[in-house]
Amino acid sequence: MNGKTDEKLTGLILARGGSKEIPLKNLALVGGKPLLVRAITAMKDFGRFESIWVSTDNSEIERCAIQEGVQVYRRSEANAKDCSKSIDAVHEFLNYKQDVRILCLVQCTSPFLQSRFLNQGCDLILRGYDSVFSGSRDKKFRWKVCNMDEGKSTEPINLAANNRLRRQDREGEIVENGMFYFTRRKLLEEGVFQGGRIGYVEIPAELSLEVDTKLDLIIAQQIHQHFIAS
């Protein structure tokens, strides 16, 4: 791959086969391509990974990954359950691949991942950041959740009720979208994706969709058609 750096970068997709609402969700089609293939294509276009891996427990996903020319790690059953945590699956992979120094965890259910977003994240890591994540800007007013059955009163989180700024005057907040996380190995071994000096890549809100439900998949297909048409 072109554009490799002196620091070894490893790309990883966690793609188990046990999704419930959308069976084999990671192979669902958007724009005629499986979500997994869309993610792998963006990672290849990025061109700075020493290696690209798919961690899975499913033979169909494994075959798809191999057809795309990337490596496969067969994940244990213990880390492929509905209740399994991503960090545990990453730990298992790190134990297998000891030479990983910087890992980029990519979520293939983010169908609009682009190589330019990965480049921005990688550049921040190489500038000395310890972890970098993707997110989108949100300017909504936020209030605390409370139990009103008990007569509780909510409280503002990010606004002064007597000074409600106009949307265009608010800086907003960055909300994680799960698209990718660049993290140094030491932090991952400590059990976190974000720590030390933390940076972020701001993704346009219209490209931040995560496919989790059948409705999300329909919306993703419509967004794809919109960008093809425009």
C-alpha positions in Angstrom: 0.0 0.0 0.0 1.2 3.5 -0.7 1.7 6.2 2.0 2.8 3.9 4.8 4.2 5.6 7.9 7.1 4.6 10.1 4.6 3.8 12.9 2.8 0.6 12.1 -0.9 1.1 11.6 -3.3 -1.8 11.7 -6.9 -1.6 10.6 -9.5 -3.9 12.2 -13.2 -4.4 11.6 -15.2 -6.3 14.2 -17.9 -8.1 12.2 -19.7 -10.9 14.0 -22.5 -12.8 12.4 -25.2 -12.8 15.1 -27.1 -9.5 14.4 -30.8 -9.9 15.2 -33.0 -7.3 13.4 -31.0 -7.5 10.2 -29.6 -11.0 9.8 -25.9 -10.8 8.7 -26.2 -7.0 9.0 -22.5 -6.6 8.1 -23.2 -8.0 4.6 -26.4 -5.9 4.0 -26.2 -4.0 0.7 -25.9 -0.2 0.3 -25.4 1.0 -3.2 -25.2 -2.6 -4.3 -22.2 -3.4 -2.1 -22.1 -5.2 1.3 -21.4 -2.9 4.2 -18.2 -4.9 4.9 -17.0 -4.3 1.4 -17.7 -0.6 1.5 -15.6 -0.3 4.7 -12.7 -2.4 3.3 -12.7 -0.4 0.1 -12.3 2.9 2.1 -9.6 1.3 4.2 -7.7 0.2 1.1 -8.1 3.6 -0.5 -6.7 5.2 2.6 -3.5 3.2 1.8 -1.6 3.7 5.1 -2.4 0.5 6.9 0.3 -2.1 7.3 -2.4 -4.7 7.3 -6.2 -4.9 7.4 -8.1 -7.5 9.4 -11.6 -8.6 9.9 -12.5 -10.3 13.2 -15.5 -12.5 12.8 -17.1 -15.7 14.0 -19.1 -16.2 10.7 -18.0 -18.2 7.6 -19.9 -16.0 5.1 -18.3 -12.8 6.5 -14.9 -14.6 6.5 -15.4 -15.5 2.8 -16.3 -12.0 1.9 -13.3 -10.6 3.7 -10.9 -13.0 2.0 -12.4 -12.2 -1.4 -11.6 -8.6 -0.7 -8.0 -9.5 0.0 -7.8 -8.8 3.7 -6.8 -11.0 6.6 -9.3 -12.8 8.9 -9.1 -13.5 12.6 -11.6 -16.1 13.8 -13.0 -14.6 17.0 -13.9 -16.8 19.9 -17.5 -17.5 20.7 -17.1 -15.8 24.1 -16.4 -12.5 22.3 -19.1 -12.9 19.6 -22.2 -12.7 21.8 -24.9 -10.0 21.8 -23.5 -8.8 25.2 -19.9 -8.9 24.1 -17.9 -5.7 24.4 -15.9 -4.3 21.5 -12.9 -3.7 23.8 -12.8 -7.4 24.8 -12.8 -8.5 21.1 -10.0 -6.0 20.5 -8.0 -7.4 23.4 -8.4 -10.9 22.0 -7.1 -9.7 18.6 -4.1 -7.8 20.2 -3.1 -11.0 22.1 -3.0 -12.7 18.7 -1.2 -9.9 16.9 1.5 -8.7 19.2 3.2 -6.3 16.7 0.2 -3.9 16.6 1.3 -0.4 17.8 -1.6 1.8 16.6 -5.0 0.2 15.9 -7.7 1.8 13.9 -11.0 0.1 14.7 -13.5 0.6 11.9 -17.2 0.1 12.1 -18.5 -1.3 8.9 -22.1 -0.4 9.7 -21.1 3.2 9.1 -21.7 3.0 5.3 -20.3 6.4 4.4 -16.7 6.0 5.8 -14.3 7.7 3.4 -10.5 7.5 3.1 -10.2 11.2 3.6 -11.7 10.9 7.1 -9.2 8.1 7.9 -6.4 10.4 6.6 -7.4 13.2 9.0 -7.5 10.8 11.9 -4.1 9.3 11.0 -2.5 12.7 10.6 -3.6 13.6 14.2 -2.1 10.4 15.6 1.2 11.0 13.8 1.2 14.6 15.2 1.3 13.1 18.7 -2.3 12.4 19.7 -2.8 9.2 21.6 -6.3 8.5 20.4 -8.6 10.0 17.8 -12.2 9.2 17.2 -14.9 10.2 14.6 -18.0 12.2 15.5 -20.4 14.8 14.2 -21.3 18.2 15.6 -24.5 18.6 17.5 -26.0 22.0 18.5 -29.2 20.8 20.3 -30.0 22.0 23.7 -29.6 19.1 26.2 -31.5 18.5 29.5 -30.9 15.9 32.2 -33.2 12.8 32.3 -35.3 12.7 35.4 -38.1 10.7 37.0 -41.2 12.9 36.7 -43.3 10.1 38.3 -41.5 11.0 41.5 -42.0 14.7 40.9 -38.4 15.4 39.9 -37.4 18.4 37.8 -35.0 18.3 34.9 -32.0 20.7 34.6 -30.2 22.1 31.6 -26.9 20.5 30.6 -25.5 22.8 28.0 -27.5 26.0 28.1 -28.5 28.9 30.4 -32.3 29.1 30.3 -32.1 32.9 30.5 -29.7 33.1 27.6 -30.7 30.8 24.9 -28.2 31.4 22.1 -29.2 31.1 18.5 -28.2 27.9 16.7 -25.7 29.8 14.5 -24.1 31.3 17.5 -23.5 28.0 19.4 -20.3 26.1 19.0 -22.1 22.8 19.7 -20.6 19.5 20.9 -19.0 16.5 19.2 -21.1 13.4 19.4 -19.3 10.0 18.7 -20.6 8.3 15.6 -18.6 5.1 16.0 -17.2 5.2 12.5 -13.6 4.7 13.6 -11.2 4.9 16.5 -7.4 5.3 16.2 -5.8 4.2 19.5 -2.3 3.4 20.7 -1.8 -0.1 22.0 -1.0 1.0 25.6 -4.5 2.6 25.9 -6.2 -0.4 24.5 -4.4 -2.6 26.9 -5.7 -0.4 29.7 -9.2 -1.1 28.4 -10.1 2.2 26.7 -10.4 3.5 23.2 -9.9 7.1 24.2 -7.3 8.5 26.6 -4.1 10.6 26.8 -4.2 13.4 24.3 -7.5 12.9 22.5 -8.4 14.3 19.1 -11.4 13.9 16.8 -12.4 14.0 13.2 -15.6 15.9 12.5 -17.8 14.0 10.1 -20.7 15.8 8.3 -23.9 14.8 10.0 -25.5 13.5 6.8 -22.6 10.9 6.5 -22.7 9.9 10.2 -25.5 7.3 10.0 -25.0 4.0 11.7 -27.0 1.0 10.3 -28.5 -0.7 13.3 -32.2 -1.2 12.2 -34.1 -2.0 9.0 -35.1 1.7 8.9 -31.5 2.8 9.1 -30.7 0.6 6.1 -33.5 2.1 4.1 -32.2 5.6 5.0 -28.7 4.7 4.1 -29.8 3.5 0.7 -31.6 6.8 0.1 -28.7 8.8 1.2 -26.5 6.9 -1.2 -28.9 7.5 -4.0 -29.0 11.2 -3.1 -25.3 11.6 -3.4 -25.1 9.5 -6.6 -27.8 11.8 -8.2 -26.0 15.0 -7.0 
